[in-house]
């Protein structure tokens, strides 16, 4: 059922994601190039003020958002993209990340602009808020629909894939029962998320730099050990991205479509640009200037993909 639904959805996703990314890149005058330096300064704490409204620092908000993207999407996701679309899929993942930087900037700036404070005094924000407040009450149904579908997305793209990968690796490598892994993960995750965005930010602030260092370090070791293949690999990626051969007796340019579909869909899975999950986290950042958090957020696809 999911495969059938996905077959119809993917073309819509390609057009909407890439189209929106191109539109926002032009509209924001290539903010992903102009804003990356300032984004780094903000993340390092240039404008941090404990008295600013919000629950977490810029750095912790970035770490919390990255904690949901640096991982299985970067490893299994990239492998799956190459398996489905060939080496050319990597190029389209890069394109998705570049355009995704403009999308992330926009959606996280909006999350800050239209955030609110709930009854407990915690900051609440995200697409469901800026859809209703930004577009007006007549779009409340769309805000509700986003919130409804996000609940299911949290179980699928946000939990099941990751938990399955951990359980599978531990079971095959160390013979740890999958049920035991599931229970431990559930308890540990529960202890974090029940503390709200502040605890999520604190835990992510410690774990994500360590996690990213292992990921980047591991990737660099593989690259160094295969240094002779770096230039040929780049050549293969670009050649495959624009290969006009027919696939399986299909139309000329079929290889481009395969690479495009695999690269964009796996790129989205990798950095979650346009998905709407990151704005919920970035809305809680301590700042009086919404655009600052947008500049921090655009670092995610760059770092991640």
Backbone as numpy.savetxt, mean C-alpha at the origin, in Angstrom:
# Nx Ny Nz CAx CAy CAz Cx Cy Cz
-15.93 -18.18 -7.70 -16.76 -16.99 -7.70 -15.88 -15.72 -7.70
-14.84 -15.73 -6.85 -13.95 -14.58 -6.78 -13.18 -14.38 -8.08
-12.75 -15.51 -8.68 -12.00 -15.44 -9.94 -12.86 -14.85 -11.05
-14.13 -15.26 -11.09 -15.05 -14.75 -12.11 -15.29 -13.25 -11.92
-15.51 -12.87 -10.67 -15.75 -11.46 -10.36 -14.51 -10.62 -10.68
-13.33 -11.19 -10.37 -12.07 -10.48 -10.61 -11.84 -10.23 -12.10
-12.25 -11.20 -12.94 -12.06 -11.07 -14.39 -12.77 -9.84 -14.93
-13.93 -9.51 -14.36 -14.67 -8.32 -14.78 -14.13 -7.06 -14.11
-13.63 -7.20 -12.89 -13.21 -6.05 -12.11 -11.85 -5.50 -12.52
-10.92 -6.39 -12.90 -9.55 -5.97 -13.19 -9.46 -4.89 -14.27
-10.15 -5.00 -15.41 -10.08 -3.91 -16.40 -10.56 -2.58 -15.84
-11.60 -2.61 -15.02 -12.10 -1.39 -14.40 -11.05 -0.82 -13.46
-10.40 -1.72 -12.71 -9.34 -1.32 -11.79 -8.18 -0.67 -12.54
-7.77 -1.28 -13.65 -6.65 -0.75 -14.43 -6.93 0.68 -14.88
-8.12 0.90 -15.45 -8.48 2.21 -15.98 -8.62 3.23 -14.86
-9.32 2.84 -13.78 -9.58 3.80 -12.70 -8.31 4.15 -11.93
-7.48 3.14 -11.63 -6.27 3.39 -10.85 -5.25 4.19 -11.65
-4.93 3.72 -12.86 -3.95 4.43 -13.68 -4.49 5.79 -14.13
-5.77 5.83 -14.49 -6.38 7.09 -14.93 -6.37 8.14 -13.83
-6.76 7.71 -12.63 -6.77 8.64 -11.49 -5.34 9.08 -11.15
-4.40 8.12 -11.21 -3.00 8.45 -10.92 -2.44 9.47 -11.90
-2.74 9.30 -13.19 -2.28 10.25 -14.22 -2.92 11.62 -14.00
-4.24 11.64 -13.75 -4.97 12.90 -13.52 -4.38 13.66 -12.33
-4.17 12.94 -11.20 -3.68 13.60 -9.99 -2.22 14.02 -10.14
-1.43 13.24 -10.88 -0.03 13.61 -11.12 0.04 14.95 -11.86
-0.81 15.10 -12.89 -0.84 16.36 -13.66 -1.45 17.48 -12.82
-2.57 17.19 -12.15 -3.28 18.19 -11.35 -2.41 18.72 -10.21
-1.63 17.83 -9.58 -0.77 18.22 -8.46 0.65 18.57 -8.93
0.81 18.73 -10.24 2.08 19.16 -10.83 3.26 18.29 -10.37
3.09 16.97 -10.56 4.13 15.99 -10.25 4.62 16.13 -8.80
3.65 16.11 -7.89 3.97 16.28 -6.46 4.90 15.17 -5.97
4.86 13.99 -6.61 5.73 12.90 -6.16 7.20 13.21 -6.39
7.51 14.10 -7.33 8.89 14.54 -7.54 9.21 15.77 -6.71
8.27 16.71 -6.65 8.50 17.97 -5.94 8.46 17.80 -4.42
7.66 16.84 -3.94 7.39 16.78 -2.51 8.17 15.76 -1.72
8.95 14.90 -2.40 9.61 13.79 -1.70 10.65 14.29 -0.69
11.38 15.35 -1.03 12.40 15.90 -0.13 11.75 16.46 1.14
10.68 17.23 0.96 9.97 17.80 2.11 9.32 16.71 2.94
8.82 15.67 2.28 8.21 14.55 2.99 9.20 13.89 3.93
10.45 13.75 3.48 11.50 13.16 4.32 11.80 14.04 5.54
11.83 15.36 5.32 12.09 16.29 6.42 10.97 16.22 7.47
9.72 16.15 6.99 8.58 16.08 7.91 8.63 14.79 8.71
8.95 13.69 8.03 9.01 12.38 8.70 10.09 12.37 9.78
11.19 13.07 9.53 12.28 13.13 10.51 11.94 14.02 11.69
10.80 14.70 11.64 10.35 15.49 12.80 10.58 16.98 12.70
10.78 17.52 11.49 11.06 18.94 11.32 9.97 19.83 11.93
8.70 19.43 11.78 7.59 20.25 12.26 6.85 19.63 13.44
7.41 18.58 14.05 6.71 17.90 15.15 6.43 18.86 16.30
5.19 18.86 16.75 4.76 19.68 17.88 3.80 18.84 18.72
4.17 18.47 19.94 3.31 17.63 20.78 1.92 18.22 21.03
1.79 19.55 20.89 0.50 20.20 21.15 -0.44 20.14 19.95
0.07 19.71 18.79 -0.79 19.62 17.59 -1.86 18.55 17.80
-3.04 18.75 17.20 -4.10 17.74 17.32 -3.72 16.45 16.60
-4.08 15.33 17.20 -3.77 14.03 16.61 -3.33 13.05 17.68
-3.11 11.81 17.28 -2.78 10.75 18.23 -1.36 10.20 18.09
-0.77 10.30 16.88 0.56 9.73 16.65 1.41 10.69 15.83
2.73 10.53 15.91 3.64 11.39 15.15 3.60 11.03 13.66
4.19 11.90 12.83 4.28 11.63 11.39 5.00 10.31 11.14
6.11 10.10 11.87 6.91 8.89 11.67 6.12 7.64 12.04
5.42 7.66 13.16 4.65 6.49 13.60 3.48 6.22 12.66
2.86 7.28 12.13 1.78 7.09 11.16 2.30 6.42 9.90
3.49 6.86 9.45 4.10 6.26 8.26 4.44 4.80 8.53
5.01 4.51 9.70 5.37 3.13 10.06 4.14 2.24 10.13
3.06 2.77 10.73 1.83 1.98 10.86 1.26 1.65 9.49
1.32 2.62 8.56 0.83 2.38 7.21 1.74 1.41 6.46
3.05 1.57 6.62 4.00 0.68 5.95 3.92 -0.74 6.49
3.53 -0.88 7.76 3.45 -2.21 8.35 2.43 -3.08 7.62
1.46 -2.42 6.97 0.44 -3.16 6.23 0.85 -3.45 4.79
1.98 -2.86 4.35 2.35 -3.02 2.94 3.70 -3.71 2.74
4.68 -3.42 3.60 5.97 -4.10 3.46 5.82 -5.52 3.97
5.90 -6.48 3.11 5.71 -7.87 3.53 5.39 -8.78 2.37
4.31 -9.54 2.53 4.00 -10.58 1.55 3.75 -10.01 0.15
3.22 -8.80 0.07 2.98 -8.18 -1.24 4.27 -7.91 -1.99
5.34 -7.63 -1.23 6.62 -7.32 -1.87 7.37 -8.56 -2.30
7.11 -9.68 -1.63 7.87 -10.90 -1.91 7.03 -11.86 -2.76
6.00 -12.44 -2.16 5.12 -13.34 -2.92 4.39 -12.60 -4.03
4.03 -11.32 -3.76 3.30 -10.52 -4.75 4.10 -10.27 -6.00
5.38 -9.93 -5.82 6.26 -9.68 -6.97 6.50 -10.97 -7.75
6.73 -12.06 -7.02 6.94 -13.36 -7.67 5.71 -13.75 -8.49
4.53 -13.52 -7.92 3.28 -13.83 -8.62 3.12 -12.95 -9.85
3.50 -11.68 -9.74 3.40 -10.75 -10.88 4.27 -11.23 -12.04
5.50 -11.65 -11.73 6.41 -12.15 -12.78 5.88 -13.46 -13.35
5.34 -14.31 -12.48 4.79 -15.58 -12.94 3.61 -15.39 -13.87
2.78 -14.38 -13.59 1.58 -14.14 -14.39 1.85 -13.30 -15.63
2.71 -12.29 -15.50 2.90 -11.34 -16.60 4.30 -11.24 -17.13
5.23 -12.08 -16.64 6.60 -12.01 -17.11 7.36 -10.87 -16.46
8.66 -10.73 -16.81 9.49 -9.68 -16.21 8.95 -8.26 -16.45
8.20 -8.07 -17.53 7.64 -6.75 -17.84 6.68 -6.25 -16.78
6.12 -7.17 -15.98 5.20 -6.77 -14.92 5.90 -5.87 -13.90
7.22 -6.08 -13.73 7.98 -5.25 -12.79 7.91 -3.78 -13.21
8.06 -3.51 -14.52 7.99 -2.13 -15.01 6.65 -1.50 -14.66
5.57 -2.24 -14.86 4.24 -1.69 -14.59 3.98 -1.57 -13.09
4.66 -2.35 -12.27 4.62 -2.14 -10.82 5.28 -0.81 -10.47
6.38 -0.50 -11.14 7.05 0.79 -10.91 6.13 1.94 -11.31
5.48 1.81 -12.46 4.55 2.86 -12.93 3.42 3.05 -11.92
2.87 1.92 -11.44 1.81 1.97 -10.44 2.27 2.68 -9.18
3.50 2.41 -8.76 4.05 3.05 -7.56 4.23 4.55 -7.78
4.75 4.93 -8.95 4.97 6.35 -9.24 3.65 7.12 -9.24
2.66 6.59 -9.95 1.35 7.23 -9.97 0.67 7.12 -8.60
0.94 5.99 -7.92 0.37 5.78 -6.59 0.83 6.80 -5.58
2.02 7.37 -5.77 2.51 8.41 -4.86 1.59 9.63 -4.88
1.11 9.99 -6.06 0.19 11.13 -6.17 -1.16 10.80 -5.56
-1.59 9.53 -5.73 -2.87 9.10 -5.14 -2.78 9.10 -3.61
-1.68 8.53 -3.08 -1.49 8.50 -1.63 -1.45 9.91 -1.04
-0.73 10.80 -1.73 -0.65 12.20 -1.27 -2.04 12.81 -1.16
-2.85 12.59 -2.18 -4.18 13.19 -2.23 -5.11 12.60 -1.18
-5.19 11.26 -1.12 -6.16 10.64 -0.21 -5.80 10.88 1.25
-4.50 10.95 1.57 -4.11 11.16 2.97 -4.20 12.63 3.37
-4.02 13.54 2.43 -4.28 14.96 2.71 -5.76 15.17 2.98
-6.61 14.55 2.18 -8.07 14.65 2.39 -8.47 14.06 3.73
-7.83 12.95 4.12 -8.15 12.32 5.41 -7.87 13.27 6.56
-6.81 14.06 6.44 -6.49 15.05 7.47 -7.48 16.22 7.44
-7.84 16.66 6.25 -8.75 17.80 6.11 -10.13 17.53 6.70
-10.62 16.31 6.55 -11.99 15.99 6.94 -12.07 15.03 8.13
-10.99 14.94 8.90 -11.02 14.05 10.06 -11.91 14.65 11.16
-12.27 13.81 12.11 -13.13 14.24 13.20 -12.66 13.58 14.50
-13.28 13.96 15.60 -12.95 13.37 16.90 -14.15 12.58 17.39
-13.93 11.31 17.75 -15.06 10.49 18.19 -15.40 10.74 19.67
-16.39 10.03 20.18 -16.88 10.25 21.55 -15.82 10.02 22.61
-14.86 9.13 22.30 -13.81 8.83 23.28 -12.66 9.83 23.24
-12.72 10.76 22.27 -11.67 11.75 22.13 -10.58 11.37 21.16
-10.70 10.20 20.53 -9.71 9.75 19.55 -10.02 10.33 18.17
-8.98 10.53 17.39 -9.15 11.04 16.03 -9.67 9.93 15.11
-10.63 10.26 14.28 -11.18 9.31 13.31 -11.19 9.97 11.93
-10.78 9.23 10.93 -10.75 9.78 9.58 -10.59 8.70 8.54
-10.61 9.08 7.29 -10.49 8.12 6.20 -11.49 8.42 5.10
-11.50 7.60 4.06 -12.40 7.84 2.92 -13.87 7.97 3.31
-14.34 7.18 4.30 -15.76 7.25 4.66 -16.12 8.62 5.21
-15.13 9.32 5.78 -15.38 10.66 6.31 -15.27 11.72 5.22
-14.20 11.64 4.41 -14.06 12.70 3.42 -15.00 12.54 2.22
-15.51 11.34 2.01 -16.55 11.18 0.98 -17.82 11.90 1.42
-18.24 11.64 2.66 -19.47 12.26 3.16 -19.32 13.76 3.37
-18.23 14.18 4.02 -18.05 15.59 4.33 -17.61 16.42 3.13
-16.78 15.80 2.29 -16.25 16.53 1.14 -17.24 16.62 -0.01
-17.93 15.51 -0.29 -18.88 15.48 -1.41 -20.30 15.85 -0.98
-20.58 15.77 0.32 -21.90 16.17 0.82 -22.75 14.98 1.24
-23.83 15.25 1.99 -24.70 14.20 2.54 -25.27 13.24 1.50
-25.48 13.71 0.27 -26.08 12.84 -0.74 -25.17 11.67 -1.12
-23.89 11.77 -0.74 -22.94 10.70 -1.02 -22.69 9.82 0.20
-23.52 9.97 1.23 -23.34 9.19 2.46 -23.43 7.69 2.18
-24.26 7.31 1.20 -24.39 5.89 0.84 -23.06 5.31 0.37
-22.27 6.13 -0.35 -20.98 5.67 -0.84 -19.98 5.53 0.31
-20.05 6.47 1.26 -19.20 6.39 2.44 -19.52 5.13 3.24
-20.81 4.85 3.38 -21.23 3.63 4.08 -20.79 2.37 3.35
-20.88 2.40 2.02 -20.46 1.25 1.21 -18.97 1.00 1.36
-18.18 2.09 1.37 -16.73 1.93 1.56 -16.44 1.27 2.90
-17.06 1.78 3.97 -16.83 1.22 5.30 -17.23 -0.25 5.36
-18.36 -0.58 4.74 -18.86 -1.96 4.74 -17.88 -2.89 4.05
-17.44 -2.53 2.85 -16.53 -3.40 2.10 -15.13 -3.44 2.72
-14.74 -2.37 3.41 -13.42 -2.35 4.05 -13.34 -3.38 5.16
-14.45 -3.63 5.84 -14.47 -4.66 6.89 -14.06 -6.02 6.29
-14.62 -6.35 5.12 -14.30 -7.62 4.47 -12.86 -7.61 3.92
-12.44 -6.45 3.41 -11.07 -6.34 2.89 -10.05 -6.56 4.00
-10.38 -6.12 5.22 -9.48 -6.31 6.37 -9.23 -7.79 6.63
-10.27 -8.60 6.47 -10.10 -10.04 6.68 -9.31 -10.67 5.54
-9.59 -10.25 4.32 -8.95 -10.85 3.15 -7.54 -10.36 2.92
-7.42 -9.18 2.29 -6.11 -8.64 1.94 -5.31 -8.24 3.17
-6.01 -7.96 4.29 -5.32 -7.47 5.48 -4.90 -8.52 6.47
-5.49 -9.72 6.42 -5.18 -10.73 7.43 -4.95 -12.13 6.89
-5.89 -12.59 6.08 -5.86 -14.00 5.66 -4.59 -14.36 4.88
-4.22 -13.51 3.93 -3.04 -13.80 3.10 -1.78 -13.88 3.97
-1.63 -12.89 4.86 -0.43 -12.83 5.70 -0.38 -14.01 6.69
-1.51 -14.24 7.36 -1.56 -15.34 8.34 -1.30 -16.69 7.66
-1.86 -16.85 6.46 -1.66 -18.09 5.71 -0.19 -18.31 5.35
0.49 -17.22 4.92 1.90 -17.33 4.55 2.77 -17.70 5.75
2.49 -17.05 6.90 3.25 -17.35 8.12 3.04 -18.80 8.55
1.77 -19.22 8.56 1.44 -20.59 8.98 2.06 -21.62 8.05
2.03 -21.32 6.75 2.57 -22.25 5.75 4.07 -22.42 5.91
4.78 -21.31 6.06 6.24 -21.36 6.20 6.64 -22.08 7.48
6.00 -21.74 8.60 6.33 -22.37 9.88 5.99 -23.87 9.87
4.91 -24.22 9.18 4.51 -25.63 9.11 5.48 -26.44 8.27
5.85 -25.91 7.09 6.73 -26.65 6.17 8.17 -26.69 6.66
8.61 -25.61 7.33 10.02 -25.52 7.74 10.27 -26.08 9.13
9.36 -25.80 10.08 9.59 -26.19 11.48 8.51 -27.11 12.03
7.59 -27.57 11.17 6.52 -28.49 11.57 5.63 -27.93 12.68
5.46 -26.59 12.70 4.57 -25.95 13.68 3.13 -26.09 13.17
2.20 -26.62 13.98 0.81 -26.77 13.52 0.21 -25.42 13.11
-0.50 -25.41 11.99 -1.10 -24.17 11.49 -2.07 -23.56 12.50
-2.82 -24.40 13.21 -3.77 -23.91 14.20 -3.06 -23.14 15.32
-1.90 -23.66 15.76 -1.12 -22.99 16.81 -0.65 -21.62 16.33
-0.17 -21.55 15.09 0.26 -20.27 14.52 -0.90 -19.29 14.48
-2.06 -19.75 14.05 -3.24 -18.89 13.97 -3.64 -18.33 15.31
-3.64 -19.16 16.33 -4.03 -18.72 17.68 -3.04 -17.68 18.21
-1.74 -17.95 18.07 -0.72 -17.02 18.56 -0.82 -15.68 17.83
-0.97 -15.73 16.51 -1.10 -14.50 15.73 -2.34 -13.70 16.14
-3.45 -14.40 16.36 -4.69 -13.74 16.74 -4.55 -13.03 18.08
-3.94 -13.70 19.04 -3.75 -13.12 20.38 -2.81 -11.91 20.31
-1.67 -12.06 19.62 -0.71 -10.96 19.53 -1.29 -9.75 18.80
-2.01 -10.02 17.71 -2.64 -8.93 16.96 -3.70 -8.24 17.80
-4.49 -9.05 18.53 -5.54 -8.49 19.38 -4.99 -7.56 20.44
-3.87 -7.95 21.06 -3.24 -7.11 22.09 -2.82 -5.75 21.53
-2.46 -5.73 20.25 -2.04 -4.47 19.62 -3.24 -3.62 19.22
-4.15 -4.19 18.47 -5.24 -3.36 17.91 -6.24 -2.91 18.97
-6.36 -3.66 20.06 -7.28 -3.23 21.12 -6.78 -1.97 21.82
-5.51 -1.65 21.64 -4.96 -0.42 22.20 -5.19 0.79 21.32
-5.86 0.57 20.17 -6.17 1.70 19.29 -4.97 2.15 18.47
-5.14 3.26 17.76 -4.12 3.75 16.85 -2.82 4.12 17.56
-2.92 4.57 18.83 -1.70 4.93 19.56 -0.80 3.72 19.75
-1.39 2.59 20.19 -0.58 1.39 20.40 -0.11 0.82 19.08
-0.96 0.86 18.05 -0.55 0.39 16.72 0.65 1.20 16.24
0.59 2.53 16.42 1.69 3.39 16.01 2.97 3.10 16.79
2.83 2.86 18.10 4.00 2.56 18.93 4.68 1.26 18.51
3.87 0.22 18.35 4.41 -1.09 17.96 5.03 -1.02 16.57
4.32 -0.38 15.65 4.83 -0.26 14.27 6.11 0.57 14.24
6.20 1.61 15.10 7.39 2.44 15.15 8.64 1.65 15.52
8.48 0.58 16.32 9.60 -0.28 16.68 9.84 -1.37 15.63
8.75 -1.98 15.16 8.87 -3.16 14.29 9.21 -2.82 12.84
8.57 -1.78 12.28 8.69 -1.53 10.84 10.13 -1.19 10.41
10.86 -0.30 11.12 12.25 -0.06 10.69 13.08 -1.34 10.70
12.88 -2.19 11.72 13.59 -3.47 11.81 13.18 -4.38 10.66
11.87 -4.43 10.41 11.32 -5.28 9.35 11.82 -4.83 7.97
11.80 -3.51 7.76 12.24 -2.96 6.48 13.74 -3.19 6.27
14.51 -3.08 7.37 15.96 -3.30 7.27 16.27 -4.74 6.84
15.52 -5.69 7.41 15.71 -7.10 7.03 15.34 -7.30 5.56
14.21 -6.72 5.16 13.74 -6.87 3.78 14.73 -6.27 2.77
15.11 -5.00 3.01 16.03 -4.32 2.10 17.41 -4.99 2.14
17.86 -5.34 3.35 19.16 -6.00 3.48 19.20 -7.33 2.74
18.13 -8.13 2.90 18.05 -9.40 2.19 18.05 -9.22 0.68
17.31 -8.19 0.21 17.25 -7.91 -1.23 18.63 -7.50 -1.75
19.33 -6.67 -0.99 20.66 -6.20 -1.42 21.67 -7.35 -1.48
21.57 -8.28 -0.52 22.47 -9.44 -0.54 22.26 -10.25 -1.82
20.98 -10.48 -2.16 20.65 -11.23 -3.39 21.19 -10.51 -4.63
21.03 -9.17 -4.65 21.51 -8.37 -5.78 23.03 -8.46 -5.90
23.73 -8.31 -4.78 25.20 -8.37 -4.78 25.69 -9.74 -5.25
25.04 -10.80 -4.78 25.45 -12.16 -5.17 25.18 -12.44 -6.64
24.27 -11.65 -7.23 23.94 -11.82 -8.66 24.22 -10.54 -9.44
25.29 -9.85 -9.07 25.60 -8.53 -9.64 25.72 -8.55 -11.17
26.22 -9.65 -11.72 26.41 -9.72 -13.18 25.08 -9.69 -13.93
23.99 -10.00 -13.22 22.69 -10.09 -13.89 21.88 -8.80 -13.79
22.43 -7.77 -13.10 21.65 -6.53 -12.88 21.29 -5.86 -14.20
22.28 -5.58 -15.03 22.01 -4.88 -16.31 21.16 -5.74 -17.25
21.48 -7.03 -17.44 20.60 -7.86 -18.27 19.16 -7.93 -17.74
19.01 -7.90 -16.41 17.66 -7.96 -15.82 16.86 -6.70 -16.17
17.50 -5.53 -16.08 16.82 -4.29 -16.46 16.43 -4.34 -17.93
17.33 -4.84 -18.77 17.02 -4.95 -20.19 15.83 -5.85 -20.44
15.77 -6.97 -19.71 14.68 -7.92 -19.86 13.35 -7.32 -19.40
13.39 -6.55 -18.30 12.19 -5.92 -17.78 11.59 -4.96 -18.80
12.43 -4.06 -19.36 11.92 -3.08 -20.32 11.51 -3.73 -21.64
12.27 -4.72 -22.07 11.92 -5.42 -23.31 10.58 -6.13 -23.16
10.37 -6.79 -22.03 9.14 -7.54 -21.80 7.94 -6.62 -21.58
8.21 -5.43 -21.02 7.11 -4.49 -20.74 6.47 -3.97 -22.03
7.25 -3.94 -23.12 6.75 -3.39 -24.38 6.85 -4.41 -25.52
6.76 -5.69 -25.17 6.83 -6.74 -26.18 5.48 -6.88 -26.87
5.47 -6.84 -28.19 4.22 -6.88 -28.94 3.89 -8.25 -29.51
4.47 -9.31 -28.91 4.16 -10.65 -29.41 2.73 -11.03 -29.04
2.16 -11.92 -29.84 0.84 -12.45 -29.52 0.99 -13.55 -28.47
-0.02 -13.70 -27.65 0.01 -14.72 -26.59 -1.08 -15.75 -26.84
-0.66 -17.02 -26.91 -1.63 -18.11 -27.04 -2.54 -17.96 -28.24
-2.03 -17.47 -29.36 -2.85 -17.29 -30.54 -3.74 -16.06 -30.47
-3.53 -15.22 -29.43 -4.36 -14.02 -29.26 -3.82 -12.85 -30.06
-4.26 -11.63 -29.66 -3.92 -10.44 -30.44 -2.48 -10.00 -30.19
-1.92 -9.26 -31.17 -0.58 -8.70 -31.01 -0.61 -7.68 -29.89
0.34 -7.74 -29.00 0.33 -6.86 -27.84 -0.22 -7.56 -26.61
-0.54 -8.84 -26.76 -1.09 -9.59 -25.63 -0.13 -9.67 -24.46
1.20 -9.73 -24.77 2.17 -9.81 -23.68 2.18 -8.51 -22.87
1.95 -7.38 -23.55 1.88 -6.11 -22.82 0.71 -6.12 -21.87
-0.45 -6.62 -22.34 -1.64 -6.64 -21.50 -1.44 -7.56 -20.30
-0.78 -8.71 -20.51 -0.51 -9.62 -19.40 0.39 -8.95 -18.36
1.45 -8.31 -18.85 2.38 -7.63 -17.94 1.70 -6.47 -17.23
0.88 -5.72 -17.99 0.17 -4.56 -17.42 -0.78 -4.99 -16.32
-1.59 -6.01 -16.61 -2.57 -6.49 -15.62 -1.87 -7.01 -14.36
-0.85 -7.84 -14.56 -0.15 -8.42 -13.41 0.57 -7.34 -12.61
1.23 -6.41 -13.31 2.00 -5.37 -12.63 1.14 -4.41 -11.84
0.02 -3.97 -12.45 -0.85 -2.99 -11.77 -1.57 -3.63 -10.59
-2.15 -4.82 -10.80 -2.89 -5.45 -9.71 -1.98 -5.83 -8.54
-0.81 -6.37 -8.86 0.13 -6.73 -7.79 0.78 -5.48 -7.20
0.93 -4.44 -8.00 1.44 -3.17 -7.48 0.49 -2.57 -6.46
-0.81 -2.66 -6.77 -1.82 -2.18 -5.82 -1.79 -3.00 -4.55
-1.64 -4.32 -4.68 -1.57 -5.20 -3.51 -0.34 -4.87 -2.68
0.74 -4.48 -3.36 1.99 -4.18 -2.68 1.93 -2.87 -1.90
1.45 -1.78 -2.53 1.52 -0.48 -1.85 0.16 0.10 -1.44
-0.94 -0.54 -1.86 -2.30 -0.17 -1.45 -2.70 1.26 -1.82
-2.07 1.84 -2.84 -2.46 3.18 -3.29 -3.88 3.15 -3.82
-4.71 4.07 -3.34 -6.09 4.15 -3.79 -7.02 3.18 -3.11
-6.48 2.29 -2.28 -7.32 1.31 -1.61 -8.13 1.94 -0.49
-7.57 2.98 0.14 -8.31 3.69 1.18 -7.94 3.28 2.60
-6.99 2.35 2.74 -6.60 1.89 4.08 -5.64 2.87 4.75
-4.67 3.37 4.00 -3.66 4.28 4.56 -4.26 5.57 5.12
-5.23 6.20 4.43 -5.80 7.44 4.98 -6.39 7.31 6.37
-6.92 6.12 6.69 -7.49 5.89 8.03 -6.41 6.05 9.09
-5.21 5.59 8.77 -4.08 5.69 9.70 -3.52 7.11 9.72
-3.28 7.68 8.53 -2.66 9.00 8.44 -3.56 10.11 9.00
-4.85 9.87 9.07 -5.76 10.86 9.64 -5.43 11.14 11.10
-4.79 10.18 11.77 -4.51 10.30 13.21 -3.19 11.02 13.50
-2.44 11.41 12.47 -1.14 12.04 12.68 -1.28 13.41 13.32
-0.32 13.76 14.18 -0.33 15.05 14.86 0.14 16.16 13.91
-0.77 16.99 13.46 -0.41 18.13 12.61 -1.60 19.07 12.46
-1.28 20.34 12.22 -2.31 21.34 11.94 -2.40 21.61 10.43
-1.44 21.05 9.70 -1.36 21.32 8.25 -1.58 20.00 7.50
-2.77 19.76 6.96 -3.08 18.48 6.31 -2.10 18.06 5.23
-1.62 19.02 4.44 -0.76 18.67 3.30 0.55 18.04 3.76
0.98 18.34 4.98 2.22 17.74 5.47 2.10 16.22 5.57
0.96 15.76 6.06 0.78 14.32 6.17 0.65 13.69 4.80
0.10 14.43 3.84 0.05 13.95 2.46 1.45 13.72 1.90
2.37 14.64 2.22 3.75 14.51 1.76 4.46 13.33 2.42
4.12 13.07 3.68 4.67 11.89 4.36 4.14 10.62 3.70
2.84 10.62 3.39 2.20 9.43 2.83 2.74 9.05 1.46
3.15 10.05 0.66 3.63 9.71 -0.69 4.94 8.95 -0.66
5.60 8.94 0.52 6.82 8.15 0.64 6.56 6.64 0.66
5.33 6.25 0.98 4.99 4.83 1.12 5.21 4.03 -0.17
4.54 4.40 -1.29 4.75 3.62 -2.52 6.21 3.64 -2.97
6.90 4.78 -2.74 8.31 4.88 -3.12 9.15 3.90 -2.31
8.94 3.87 -0.98 9.67 2.97 -0.10 9.32 1.52 -0.38
8.05 1.30 -0.64 7.50 -0.05 -0.68 7.70 -0.76 -2.01
7.48 -0.07 -3.11 7.44 -0.72 -4.42 8.58 -0.30 -5.34
